[in-house]
Amino acid sequence: QVQLVESGGGLVQAGGSLRLSCVASGSRFSINVAGWYRQAPGKQRELVAGITPGGTTNYADSVKGRFTISRDNAKNTVYLQMNSLKPEDTAVYYCFGDVGVRTYWGQGTQVTISS
Protein backbone atom coordinates (compact mmCIF):
# COMPACT_ATOMS: atom_id res chain seq x y z
CA GLN A 1 0.00 0.00 0.00
CA VAL A 2 1.46 3.32 -1.11
CA GLN A 3 1.50 6.05 1.53
CA LEU A 4 2.28 9.72 1.08
CA VAL A 5 3.15 11.73 4.17
CA GLU A 6 3.37 15.50 4.06
CA SER A 7 5.18 17.79 6.45
CA GLY A 8 6.24 21.41 6.68
CA GLY A 9 2.96 23.26 6.96
CA GLY A 10 2.34 25.93 9.55
CA LEU A 11 1.50 29.55 10.26
CA VAL A 12 3.63 32.33 8.80
CA GLN A 13 3.23 36.02 8.12
CA ALA A 14 2.65 37.37 4.66
CA GLY A 15 5.90 37.61 2.77
CA GLY A 16 7.36 34.63 4.57
CA SER A 17 8.38 31.21 3.32
CA LEU A 18 7.58 27.58 3.96
CA ARG A 19 8.89 24.35 2.52
CA LEU A 20 6.58 21.38 2.22
CA SER A 21 7.85 17.83 1.89
CA CYS A 22 6.05 14.69 0.79
CA VAL A 23 7.61 11.28 1.30
CA ALA A 24 6.24 8.24 -0.51
CA SER A 25 6.62 4.75 0.86
CA GLY A 26 5.26 1.28 0.29
CA SER A 27 5.68 1.10 -3.47
CA ARG A 28 7.90 -1.24 -5.39
CA PHE A 29 7.46 1.04 -8.35
CA SER A 30 8.69 4.54 -8.95
CA ILE A 31 6.41 7.50 -8.51
CA ASN A 32 5.53 8.96 -11.89
CA VAL A 33 4.00 12.42 -11.99
CA ALA A 34 3.80 13.98 -8.54
CA GLY A 35 2.86 17.33 -7.12
CA TRP A 36 0.66 19.42 -4.92
CA TYR A 37 -2.94 20.51 -4.82
CA ARG A 38 -4.52 22.86 -2.33
CA GLN A 39 -8.01 23.49 -1.05
CA ALA A 40 -9.11 26.64 0.71
CA PRO A 41 -12.32 26.79 2.77
CA GLY A 42 -15.34 26.99 0.50
CA LYS A 43 -13.28 26.52 -2.65
CA GLN A 44 -12.53 23.65 -4.98
CA ARG A 45 -9.26 21.80 -4.83
CA GLU A 46 -6.81 23.30 -7.30
CA LEU A 47 -3.52 22.16 -8.77
CA VAL A 48 -0.59 24.14 -7.41
CA ALA A 49 2.36 22.46 -9.12
CA GLY A 50 3.34 19.20 -10.73
CA ILE A 51 6.61 17.55 -11.70
CA THR A 52 7.55 14.60 -13.87
CA PRO A 53 10.28 12.08 -13.00
CA GLY A 54 12.54 13.92 -15.45
CA GLY A 55 11.97 17.24 -13.73
CA THR A 56 9.52 18.95 -16.07
CA THR A 57 7.35 21.25 -14.00
CA ASN A 58 4.10 23.14 -14.29
CA TYR A 59 2.55 25.70 -11.98
CA ALA A 60 -0.71 27.44 -11.38
CA ASP A 61 -0.55 31.02 -12.62
CA SER A 62 -1.20 32.27 -9.11
CA VAL A 63 2.06 30.78 -7.77
CA LYS A 64 4.44 31.19 -10.70
CA GLY A 65 7.60 32.97 -9.65
CA ARG A 66 6.92 32.35 -5.96
CA PHE A 67 6.71 28.55 -5.59
CA THR A 68 9.22 25.97 -6.72
CA ILE A 69 8.54 22.25 -6.94
CA SER A 70 11.36 19.73 -6.91
CA ARG A 71 11.87 16.04 -6.28
CA ASP A 72 14.48 13.58 -5.12
CA ASN A 73 13.68 10.34 -6.92
CA ALA A 74 16.18 8.36 -4.85
CA LYS A 75 14.33 9.40 -1.70
CA ASN A 76 10.83 9.23 -3.23
CA THR A 77 10.31 12.75 -1.97
CA VAL A 78 8.67 15.80 -3.52
CA TYR A 79 9.20 19.31 -2.19
CA LEU A 80 7.35 22.59 -2.55
CA GLN A 81 9.32 25.70 -1.69
CA MET A 82 6.89 28.55 -1.14
CA ASN A 83 8.20 32.11 -1.00
CA SER A 84 6.53 35.51 -0.82
CA LEU A 85 3.49 33.91 0.71
CA LYS A 86 0.17 35.73 0.61
CA PRO A 87 -2.96 35.36 2.74
CA GLU A 88 -4.72 33.88 -0.30
CA ASP A 89 -2.25 30.98 -0.21
CA THR A 90 -3.95 29.81 2.98
CA ALA A 91 -5.26 26.29 2.37
CA VAL A 92 -4.77 22.64 3.10
CA TYR A 93 -2.04 21.39 0.80
CA TYR A 94 -2.19 17.82 -0.47
CA CYS A 95 0.57 15.99 -2.26
CA PHE A 96 -0.22 13.38 -4.87
CA GLY A 97 1.74 10.79 -6.76
CA ASP A 98 0.92 8.56 -9.70
CA VAL A 99 1.99 4.94 -9.44
CA GLY A 100 0.98 2.88 -12.42
CA VAL A 101 -2.63 3.76 -13.17
CA ARG A 102 -3.48 4.94 -9.66
CA THR A 103 -3.14 8.30 -8.01
CA TYR A 104 -2.31 8.36 -4.33
CA TRP A 105 -2.87 11.26 -1.94
CA GLY A 106 -1.37 12.47 1.28
CA GLN A 107 -3.47 13.42 4.29
CA GLY A 108 -2.92 17.14 3.81
CA THR A 109 -1.00 19.78 5.70
CA GLN A 110 -2.42 23.13 6.77
CA VAL A 111 -0.74 26.30 5.55
CA THR A 112 -1.97 29.54 7.08
CA ILE A 113 -0.69 32.96 6.08
CA SER A 114 -1.47 35.91 8.33
CA SER A 115 -1.71 39.42 6.95
DRENPALUM-709999 format. One record per residue (C-alpha): x, y, z. Coordinates in Angstrom, 3 decimals, always signed. Example, Ala and Ser with C-alpha at 12.3 -4.5 7.8 and 13.67 -1.06 7.14 Angstrom:
2
          x          y          z
    +12.300     -4.500     +7.800
    +13.670     -1.060     +7.140
END
This chain:
115
          x          y          z
     +0.000     +0.000     +0.000
     +1.456     +3.324     -1.106
     +1.497     +6.050     +1.532
     +2.279     +9.717     +1.077
     +3.152    +11.727     +4.166
     +3.374    +15.502     +4.061
     +5.184    +17.789     +6.447
     +6.238    +21.410     +6.683
     +2.957    +23.261     +6.962
     +2.342    +25.935     +9.548
     +1.505    +29.549    +10.263
     +3.631    +32.329     +8.803
     +3.228    +36.024     +8.119
     +2.648    +37.369     +4.656
     +5.904    +37.606     +2.772
     +7.359    +34.633     +4.569
     +8.382    +31.207     +3.316
     +7.582    +27.578     +3.956
     +8.887    +24.345     +2.524
     +6.576    +21.383     +2.216
     +7.847    +17.832     +1.894
     +6.046    +14.694     +0.790
     +7.614    +11.278     +1.296
     +6.240     +8.242     -0.514
     +6.615     +4.749     +0.864
     +5.260     +1.277     +0.291
     +5.678     +1.100     -3.466
     +7.904     -1.236     -5.387
     +7.459     +1.043     -8.354
     +8.688     +4.543     -8.953
     +6.406     +7.505     -8.509
     +5.533     +8.960    -11.887
     +4.004    +12.416    -11.987
     +3.798    +13.985     -8.537
     +2.864    +17.331     -7.120
     +0.656    +19.424     -4.921
     -2.942    +20.511     -4.824
     -4.516    +22.859     -2.326
     -8.006    +23.493     -1.046
     -9.106    +26.642     +0.714
    -12.316    +26.794     +2.768
    -15.338    +26.991     +0.500
    -13.285    +26.517     -2.646
    -12.531    +23.651     -4.978
     -9.265    +21.796     -4.829
     -6.812    +23.302     -7.303
     -3.518    +22.156     -8.766
     -0.589    +24.143     -7.412
     +2.357    +22.457     -9.118
     +3.336    +19.195    -10.733
     +6.612    +17.552    -11.695
     +7.546    +14.598    -13.870
    +10.276    +12.084    -13.002
    +12.542    +13.920    -15.447
    +11.969    +17.241    -13.729
     +9.525    +18.945    -16.069
     +7.350    +21.250    -13.996
     +4.098    +23.140    -14.290
     +2.549    +25.698    -11.984
     -0.714    +27.438    -11.378
     -0.545    +31.020    -12.620
     -1.197    +32.272     -9.107
     +2.056    +30.780     -7.770
     +4.437    +31.195    -10.704
     +7.602    +32.972     -9.651
     +6.918    +32.347     -5.964
     +6.707    +28.553     -5.588
     +9.220    +25.965     -6.724
     +8.536    +22.255     -6.944
    +11.360    +19.732     -6.913
    +11.870    +16.040     -6.279
    +14.476    +13.582     -5.119
    +13.677    +10.341     -6.915
    +16.182     +8.358     -4.848
    +14.326     +9.403     -1.696
    +10.834     +9.229     -3.229
    +10.314    +12.748     -1.966
     +8.674    +15.797     -3.520
     +9.203    +19.314     -2.189
     +7.352    +22.587     -2.550
     +9.316    +25.703     -1.693
     +6.886    +28.550     -1.135
     +8.201    +32.112     -0.997
     +6.530    +35.514     -0.822
     +3.490    +33.908     +0.710
     +0.171    +35.726     +0.610
     -2.960    +35.358     +2.740
     -4.717    +33.882     -0.299
     -2.251    +30.984     -0.206
     -3.950    +29.808     +2.982
     -5.256    +26.293     +2.370
     -4.771    +22.635     +3.103
     -2.035    +21.387     +0.797
     -2.186    +17.819     -0.472
     +0.567    +15.986     -2.265
     -0.216    +13.377     -4.866
     +1.743    +10.788     -6.762
     +0.916     +8.563     -9.696
     +1.992     +4.942     -9.438
     +0.979     +2.875    -12.419
     -2.629     +3.762    -13.170
     -3.477     +4.939     -9.663
     -3.144     +8.304     -8.007
     -2.312     +8.361     -4.328
     -2.868    +11.256     -1.938
     -1.373    +12.471     +1.281
     -3.469    +13.417     +4.286
     -2.922    +17.140     +3.810
     -1.003    +19.780     +5.704
     -2.420    +23.128     +6.771
     -0.741    +26.300     +5.546
     -1.975    +29.541     +7.085
     -0.693    +32.957     +6.077
     -1.471    +35.905     +8.325
     -1.712    +39.415     +6.945
END
